[in-house]
Amino acid sequence: MTRLMRIPFAVEALLIALLVIAFFAFPYNLAFVTRILIMVLFVLSIDLVLGFAGIATLGQAALYGTGAYAAGLFAVHVTAAPLPGLLIGMVAGAALAFLSGLVLLRTKGLTLIMLTIAVAQICQEVANKARDVTGGADGLRGIRMEPVLGLFEFDFIGITAYWYVAIVVFIVFLALKRLAAAPLGLSLRGIHESPERMLAIGAPVYRRQVLAYTLGGGIAGIAGALAAQVTQLVSLEVYSFTLSAEALIMLILGGTGRLWGAIVGVVLFMTVHHVAASADPYNWLFFIGFMVLGVVFFLPGGMIRLPQALLRLGRQR
């Protein structure tokens, strides 16, 4: 994968190929594939925050849910045009990340993790109490999206929704790829490895962590906005702890600090979930648990490192 990323436009071509193959391979299951793409975007936001900047969080759902509610309310009360709603979701997620990050990022370790969870729970309770605005436990209904760019209507099969989400994921992925190679991305990796050393050489560690958390919040807000627009419903579950925890497991499975790891982890987790839950709705989590244990003990770098591990094993023999 590292060699592939060095070839000009190879990553872009591979990503486009995967999106086209998924479209033609699962023509009657586009809703499920679209959910995978939205989750990829959400996990990418966690990868930026945790994998690059080293900010431990279990409350990323707060930013996702805020983006979802912002886009849903914007569609109901202002305009149902998808792109302005997407922008509103991004701004809402980034704003919450910035404001909360100013406080949260002055802590670290277990305190930081608990505070991120607390932020998500507070947001969920506010959404539950503001029933007249958000619909409370019944969810925000009445979202009817206009055609994308005024041309492409959302259809029952999900073709428009798939390509709309796929294009957004493609753009965000490329932006993060550029960020990873930029001075800011390299600085965030340095902060992840050793914030004390970065501070010693004069790097503004706190400000860059806040910036990374804000950018991650914006991406999570985009993911939430896409979910609201595609499903045309926003429920309190968008703030759930389970959403944040499962997304973190997906990232661990794929590999943190590597953008492709988010894609691999989400596809693996959601495919196993889909298949295993159909076979055994009560015990499917055992399969996920075994996978996580296997990755932690045998592939600490995530499934994205499996080809390298197999090549290394073959050379040893």
Secondary structure, DSSP 8 states (H G I E B T S, - for coil): -HHHHHSTTHHHHHHHHHHHHHHHH-TT-HHHHHHHHHHHHHHHHHIIIIIIT----S-THHHHHHHHHHHHHHHHHT---HHHHHHHHHHHHHHHHHHHHHHHTT--THHHHHHHHHHHHHHHHHHHH-HHHH-GGG-B-------BTTTB---SS-HHHHHHHHHHHHHHHHHHHHHHHSHHHHHHHHHHH-HHHHHHTT--HHHHHHHHHHHHHHHHHHHHHHHHHHHS-B-GGGG-HHHHHHHHHHHHHH-TT-HHHHHHHHHHHHHHHHHHHHH-TTTHHHHHHHHHHHHHHH-TT-GGGHHHHHHHHHHH-
